[in-house]
Amino acid sequence: MSAVPDDRQTPGEVISGLLAAVSIFTSLASVVFHPLRLVLLSIVLALVSAAMARSNTRLPAIAVGVGAAAFVVGMTIAVAGGRPLW
C-alpha cells in the first residue's frame, strides 16, 4: 500500500476532456462561420462530454456554457448582418 493517493484519470475522463475541448473550439468557430450548423454539433459534444465526466470536473460545464453563449452571439450576428444561418 502506498500513502500517496492514486489520482490517475480513467479513459472516460480523458475522452470527456477531449470532447469538451473540441466542443469549445467548434463553439468559437461557429461565431465566425456557419452559426447554426457548427453550434449544434458543439452543444451535442458538450452534453456528451458532461454525461461522461465526473461531477467534480469543470471543463464539460464550461463547454456547455460556451456553446450556449456562442449560439446566442452567432445567431445575433447572423440575423443582424443578414448572413445565412446554414
VEXKE-144198 format. One record per atom (N, C-alpha, C, O): residue number from 1; x, y, z; atom name. Coordinates in pm, whole numbers, plus 50000, padded with zeros to 5 digits. Each point is the difference from the previous one (the first is absolute). Example, Ala and Ser with C-alpha at 12.3 -4.5 7.8 and 13.67 -1.06 7.14 Angstrom:
# residues 2
  num     xx     yy     zz  atome
    1  51319  49431  50780      N
    1  49911  50119  50000     CA
    1  50090  50120  50000      C
    1  50104  49998  50066      O
    2  49861  50107  49862      N
    2  50082  50119  50006     CA
    2  49923  50109  50073      C
    2  50051  50111  50017      O
# end
This chain:
# residues 86
  num     xx     yy     zz  atome
    1  50083  49883  50000      N
    1  49917  50117  50000     CA
    1  50087  50124  50000      C
    1  50108  50004  50059      O
    2  49841  50096  49873      N
    2  50072  50126  49991     CA
    2  49925  50108  50077      C
    2  49877  49998  50008      O
    3  50198  50096  50047      N
    3  49938  50110  50072     CA
    3  49952  50109  49905      C
    3  49922  50087  50039      O
    4  50124  49908  49837      N
    4  49962  50101  49901     CA
    4  49874  49953  49928      C
    4  49998  49889  49946      O
    5  49897  50193  50051      N
    5  49878  49957  49931     CA
    5  50022  49997  49849      C
    5  50077  50079  49945      O
    6  49855  49828  49990      N
    6  50013  49984  49856     CA
    6  49900  50094  49931      C
    6  49880  49976  50001      O
    7  50172  50130  49938      N
    7  49916  50101  49936     CA
    7  49998  49985  49849      C
    7  49980  50099  49928      O
    8  50040  49782  50023      N
    8  50000  49980  49855     CA
    8  49859  50010  49947      C
    8  49903  49961  50067      O
    9  50085  50091  49812      N
    9  49870  50013  49937     CA
    9  49967  49873  49925      C
    9  50087  49932  49947      O
   10  49785  50038  50050      N
   10  49955  49885  49923     CA
   10  49993  50039  49853      C
   10  49997  50119  49968      O
   11  50002  49783  49942      N
   11  49989  50034  49857     CA
   11  49874  50078  49966      C
   11  50002  50084  49909      O
   12  49890  49891  50161      N
   12  49878  50076  49976     CA
   12  50014  50147  50035      C
   12  49945  50085  49930      O
   13  50128  49945  50175      N
   13  50023  50139  50038     CA
   13  50091  50071  49899      C
   13  49981  50118  49972      O
   14  50115  49810  49974      N
   14  50089  50058  49900     CA
   14  49922  50032  49873      C
   14  50015  50108  49942      O
   15  49902  49800  50014      N
   15  49917  50022  49881     CA
   15  49900  50113  50025      C
   15  49973  50079  49910      O
   16  49974  49928  50210      N
   16  49908  50108  50035     CA
   16  50068  50136  49990      C
   16  49941  50095  49947      O
   17  50180  49916  50101      N
   17  50074  50125  49989     CA
   17  50032  50035  49856      C
   17  49994  50117  49962      O
   18  50040  49783  49958      N
   18  50028  50024  49859     CA
   18  49875  50047  49926      C
   18  50006  50093  49919      O
   19  49881  49844  50109      N
   19  49874  50042  49938     CA
   19  49963  50142  50043      C
   19  49948  50078  49919      O
   20  50077  49956  50205      N
   20  49969  50135  50048     CA
   20  50089  50104  49930      C
   20  49953  50108  49964      O
   21  50174  49859  50016      N
   21  50090  50093  49931     CA
   21  49960  50018  49854      C
   21  50002  50112  49949      O
   22  49962  49780  49985      N
   22  49953  50009  49860     CA
   22  49871  50079  49994      C
   22  49979  50076  49905      O
   23  49934  49906  50193      N
   23  49875  50074  50003     CA
   23  50023  50150  50016      C
   23  49933  50080  49935      O
   24  50161  49958  50149      N
   24  50031  50142  50018     CA
   24  50056  50058  49870      C
   24  49965  50111  49962      O
   25  50123  49815  49972      N
   25  50057  50048  49874     CA
   25  49892  50017  49893      C
   25  49998  50102  49931      O
   26  49913  49801  50055      N
   26  49896  50013  49898     CA
   26  49898  50107  50037      C
   26  49942  50062  49911      O
   27  50037  49960  50216      N
   27  49910  50109  50042     CA
   27  50056  50135  49959      C
   27  49927  50085  49948      O
   28  50200  49935  50076      N
   28  50061  50127  49963     CA
   28  50010  50014  49848      C
   28  49988  50112  49949      O
   29  50033  49779  49980      N
   29  50004  50006  49854     CA
   29  49861  50026  49942      C
   29  49988  50058  49892      O
   30  49909  49901  50178      N
   30  49864  50020  49949     CA
   30  49959  50147  49999      C
   30  49914  50039  49922      O
   31  50147  50042  50163      N
   31  49969  50143  50000     CA
   31  50050  50063  49870      C
   31  49937  50092  49947      O
   32  50174  49859  50001      N
   32  50060  50057  49880     CA
   32  49941  49940  49874      C
   32  49977  50073  49903      O
   33  50000  49797  50095      N
   33  49953  49932  49880     CA
   33  49849  49978  50007      C
   33  49928  50092  50037      O
   34  50024  49792  49929      N
   34  49857  49969  49998     CA
   34  49952  49976  50143      C
   34  50035  49899  50060      O
   35  49885  50192  49995      N
   35  49968  49991  50143     CA
   35  49912  49881  50036      C
   35  50026  49931  50099      O
   36  49871  50044  49824      N
   36  49905  49895  50041     CA
   36  50058  49861  49982      C
   36  49980  49912  50084      O
   37  50090  50067  49807      N
   37  50054  49868  49969     CA
   37  50106  49958  50101      C
   37  49997  49887  50050      O
   38  50096  50201  49981      N
   38  50110  49964  50088     CA
   38  49962  50001  50148      C
   38  50050  49918  50077      O
   39  49864  50174  49962      N
   39  49968  50009  50142     CA
   39  49915  49882  50046      C
   39  50009  49958  50115      O
   40  49910  49988  49797      N
   40  49925  49880  50037     CA
   40  50093  49882  50025      C
   40  49981  49924  50095      O
   41  50120  50063  49821      N
   41  50100  49895  50021     CA
   41  50074  50022  50131      C
   41  50023  49906  50075      O
   42  50015  50217  49952      N
   42  50078  50027  50121     CA
   42  49917  49979  50127      C
   42  50053  49955  50101      O
   43  49818  50077  49894      N
   43  49916  49978  50118     CA
   43  49979  49851  50025      C
   43  49998  49955  50115      O
   44  49986  49968  49778      N
   44  49988  49854  50017     CA
   44  50128  49942  50059      C
   44  49996  49917  50090      O
   45  50120  50128  49859      N
   45  50127  49953  50055     CA
   45  50014  50040  50147      C
   45  50050  49921  50081      O
   46  49909  50199  49954      N
   46  50011  50045  50139     CA
   46  49909  49919  50093      C
   46  50039  49967  50112      O
   47  49841  50002  49842      N
   47  49909  49922  50084     CA
   47  50048  49856  50016      C
   47  49986  49942  50108      O
   48  50069  50000  49787      N
   48  50057  49865  50012     CA
   48  50118  50003  50096      C
   48  50016  49910  50082      O
   49  50066  50193  49907      N
   49  50114  50014  50090     CA
   49  49955  50016  50145      C
   49  50059  49941  50091      O
   50  49837  50137  49930      N
   50  49949  50018  50137     CA
   50  49941  49871  50055      C
   50  50009  49974  50120      O
   51  49931  49946  49794      N
   51  49944  49873  50046     CA
   51  50110  49899  50036      C
   51  49982  49916  50088      O
   52  50131  50093  49844      N
   52  50109  49906  50026     CA
   52  50085  50039  50120      C
   52  50066  49914  50060      O
   53  49935  50213  49977      N
   53  50091  50050  50103     CA
   53  49948  49973  50140      C
   53  49882  49972  50021      O
   54  50208  50038  50073      N
   54  49961  49994  50140     CA
   54  49933  50130  50038      C
   54  50005  50098  49925      O
   55  49934  49905  50189      N
   55  49926  50121  50041     CA
   55  50092  50113  50044      C
   55  49956  50114  50008      O
   56  50170  49857  50022      N
   56  50089  50105  50050     CA
   56  50092  50058  49892      C
   56  50094  50072  50033      O
   57  49881  49900  49839      N
   57  50081  50059  49894     CA
   57  49930  50121  49943      C
   57  49878  50002  49985      O
   58  50201  50101  49983      N
   58  49941  50126  49956     CA
   58  50003  50019  49849      C
   58  49917  50074  49946      O
   59  50175  49861  49982      N
   59  50015  50025  49858     CA
   59  49874  49965  49919      C
   59  49965  50078  49912      O
   60  49967  49811  50113      N
   60  49876  49976  49926     CA
   60  49891  50103  50027      C
   60  49924  50036  49910      O
   61  50068  50012  50212      N
   61  49901  50104  50032     CA
   61  50035  50131  49930      C
   61  49912  50072  49954      O
   62  50217  49959  50038      N
   62  50043  50119  49928     CA
   62  49968  49985  49851      C
   62  49960  50097  49935      O
   63  50057  49783  50012      N
   63  49971  49976  49858     CA
   63  49852  50020  49969      C
   63  49966  50054  49895      O
   64  49948  49904  50195      N
   64  49856  50021  49980     CA
   64  49968  50150  50004      C
   64  49922  50048  49918      O
   65  50137  50024  50174      N
   65  49978  50144  50009     CA
   65  50053  50076  49880      C
   65  49934  50092  49951      O
   66  50183  49869  50001      N
   66  50057  50065  49881     CA
   66  49913  49970  49878      C
   66  49980  50087  49915      O
   67  49968  49791  50077      N
   67  49912  49964  49888     CA
   67  49872  50082  50001      C
   67  49954  50045  49895      O
   68  49988  49975  50221      N
   68  49878  50080  50010     CA
   68  50027  50146  49965      C
   68  49921  50063  49930      O
   69  50190  49990  50119      N
   69  50034  50138  49970     CA
   69  50032  50018  49851      C
   69  49963  50101  49941      O
   70  50105  49802  50000      N
   70  50031  50008  49857     CA
   70  49874  49993  49916      C
   70  49993  50062  49894      O
   71  49908  49862  50152      N
   71  49873  49994  49928     CA
   71  49934  50137  49997      C
   71  49955  50046  49895      O
   72  50038  50018  50221      N
   72  49935  50131  50008     CA
   72  50076  50104  49919      C
   72  49940  50075  49923      O
   73  50191  49931  50094      N
   73  50080  50100  49929     CA
   73  50001  49974  49850      C
   73  49984  50093  49921      O
   74  50034  49781  50039      N
   74  50004  49967  49858     CA
   74  49869  50026  49929      C
   74  49999  50051  49888      O
   75  49891  49915  50176      N
   75  49870  50025  49939     CA
   75  49969  50149  49994      C
   75  49940  50047  49903      O
   76  50101  50027  50198      N
   76  49978  50145  49998     CA
   76  50079  50065  49887      C
   76  49947  50085  49929      O
   77  50177  49876  50055      N
   77  50083  50055  49893     CA
   77  49945  49960  49863      C
   77  49998  50081  49907      O
   78  49959  49794  50080      N
   78  49950  49953  49870     CA
   78  49870  50070  49962      C
   78  49983  50038  49884      O
   79  49927  49980  50210      N
   79  49872  50064  49970     CA
   79  50020  50150  49975      C
   79  49942  50057  49907      O
   80  50140  50008  50177      N
   80  50022  50143  49983     CA
   80  50078  50031  49873      C
   80  49978  50105  49938      O
   81  50112  49807  50023      N
   81  50082  50025  49882     CA
   81  49941  49945  49872      C
   81  50056  50021  49893      O
   82  49832  49910  50115      N
   82  49938  49943  49882     CA
   82  50075  49882  49942      C
   82  49984  49968  49882      O
   83  50098  49966  50199      N
   83  50075  49881  49955     CA
   83  49909  49878  50005      C
   83  49904  49997  50077      O
   84  50126  49903  49839      N
   84  49921  49876  50006     CA
   84  50030  49921  50128      C
   84  50113  49997  50048      O
   85  49783  49941  50004      N
   85  50018  49923  50123     CA
   85  50062  49864  49974      C
   85  50071  49946  50085      O
   86  49903  49997  49799      N
   86  50056  49870  49967     CA
   86  50130  50019  49928      C
   86  50065  49903  49962      O
# end
